[in-house]
Amino acid sequence: MYSHKKCSEKGCLYFAYKDYDKCLEHIENRDKLIKEATLELKNSDIVRNSNLSTIQLDSIELKDKIIVVTNFSNSKFTNIDFSGSSIIFSLFQYSTFLNCKFNKTIIKYTVFAGSTFTNCDFPDSNIVNSNFNGIKGENLSFNDSDLYYSTFISSTLKNVTFVECNLKKTDLYNSERTNVNFKYSNYEEALFNRNR
Amino acid sequence: MRCFINFSLTGFSNSYLVGPNEGGEAIVIDPGELNVKFLNLIENNNFYIKHILVTHNHRAHISGIRTLLKIYDAEIYSASDKIMGVPSNIITKDSQLNLSGIEIKVMEFPGHSNDSLIYQIHKMLFTGDTLSAGNLGDNDNLETVLSLRKLVSNRIKNMDDSILVFPGHGPPSTVKAEKDFNPELFV
């Protein structure tokens, strides 16, 4: 497992970056470390057991990667292409995703809770047992994806399409939905209410 | 410390495997099913199962126990005296266990069932059906649900935000995400 060490900066609630004592927000040579991590991510096929929380990545291709047990909490992803990647048992909570592509990705047992997604696509993906609770999503497409047992509880979704999706056990309880399209999906097998 | 997850089609539940980085004596939590994938996970990481922790005595979380015991000489720990007809070490109160050098905090959470327990190992919380991502365990009795809601809310508010939540069904979560987005808590 990645380290759970907290940033040593007083009052900071983020995880410390890699083996450092502080998160990237509070490390002095932050830009250099981000450049190094970007290169490392681009050149590695497999990213495993790493703590890359608070990283900021811009305009890079992370296609066909295997990302396992990696912590990207409180990070920022702009114009990142994750297409064809497998993201398993990882943490992306409280992150920001802007113009990101997740075409044909496999996402399992991964936590995106509290993240903000804007203009992102997840078409033809296998997104199983993943946690999108409390996300704020605008202009998103999950078309042709399997969302079995994934949760969008307490999320805010605007202009989002779930066309031709498997929504069995997908939990959208307490979500706020504006212009959300479930066309041709088994939305009757999704959960919108609690019988209590 | 390493933790692996295995999805079981029996009851659509999650089983967990926890053991040291270098392999050796390990713990299985809620063996819903012992399928080939799970067995490979154990063997390929050089683990030997010595301990089985049960969060509660429901089939979706225990159906793999008999098969597991045919392969490994393991002890069961739960709030019941028998699980699937096999004797279990009874843990009924909040307590601390040390199994093969792994410290485990045991927490009693009656609600979803009378025998529900939560186990904390390092920064990982194995919650069974008591707490899942954005939800709490079901019970037909509304009063019991309200009491569970209060109990979980009271206990989770003092927990470290970075603790990972590994439930018996559905996706993982974190204590912070549950505090922020679980509509069943703090109401």
Contacts between the chains, C-beta under 8 A, distances in Angstrom:
chain1	res1	chain2	res2	distance
A	1	B	1	6.2
A	1	B	2	6.3
A	1	B	3	6.0
A	1	B	124	7.9
A	4	B	122	7.8
A	4	B	123	4.5
A	4	B	162	5.3
A	6	B	162	6.9
A	13	B	161	6.7
A	15	B	162	6.8
A	89	B	5	6.4
A	89	B	172	7.5
A	91	B	164	7.9
A	91	B	174	7.3
A	93	B	174	6.0
A	93	B	176	7.3
A	93	B	177	5.9
A	94	B	176	7.8
A	109	B	5	5.6
A	109	B	171	6.2
A	109	B	172	5.7
A	110	B	171	7.5
A	111	B	133	7.9
A	111	B	171	6.9
A	111	B	172	5.8
A	111	B	173	6.1
A	111	B	174	6.3
A	111	B	177	6.7
A	113	B	133	7.5
A	113	B	173	6.4
A	113	B	174	7.0
A	113	B	177	3.6
A	113	B	180	7.5
A	113	B	181	6.1
A	114	B	176	7.7
A	114	B	177	6.1
A	114	B	180	6.1
A	114	B	181	6.9
A	129	B	7	6.8
A	129	B	14	7.8
A	129	B	170	6.2
A	129	B	171	4.6
A	130	B	171	5.1
A	131	B	133	4.6
A	131	B	134	7.7
A	131	B	170	8.0
A	131	B	171	4.0
A	131	B	172	6.5
A	131	B	173	5.4
A	131	B	177	6.9
A	133	B	133	5.8
A	133	B	134	4.6
A	133	B	173	7.1
A	133	B	177	6.0
A	133	B	181	4.3
A	133	B	182	7.6
A	134	B	177	6.7
A	134	B	180	5.8
A	134	B	181	3.5
A	149	B	12	7.1
A	149	B	169	7.5
A	149	B	170	5.4
A	149	B	171	6.9
A	150	B	171	6.4
A	151	B	133	5.1
A	151	B	134	5.3
A	151	B	135	8.0
A	151	B	170	6.3
A	151	B	171	5.9
A	153	B	133	7.1
A	153	B	134	3.2
A	153	B	135	7.2
A	153	B	181	6.3
A	153	B	182	7.5
A	153	B	183	6.7
A	154	B	134	6.5
A	154	B	181	4.2
A	154	B	182	7.7
A	154	B	183	5.7
A	169	B	12	7.5
A	169	B	170	7.8
A	171	B	134	6.7
A	171	B	135	7.3
A	171	B	170	7.6
A	173	B	134	7.0
A	173	B	135	7.7
A	173	B	183	6.9
A	174	B	134	7.8
A	174	B	183	4.4
A	194	B	135	8.0
A	196	B	142	7.0
A	196	B	145	6.3
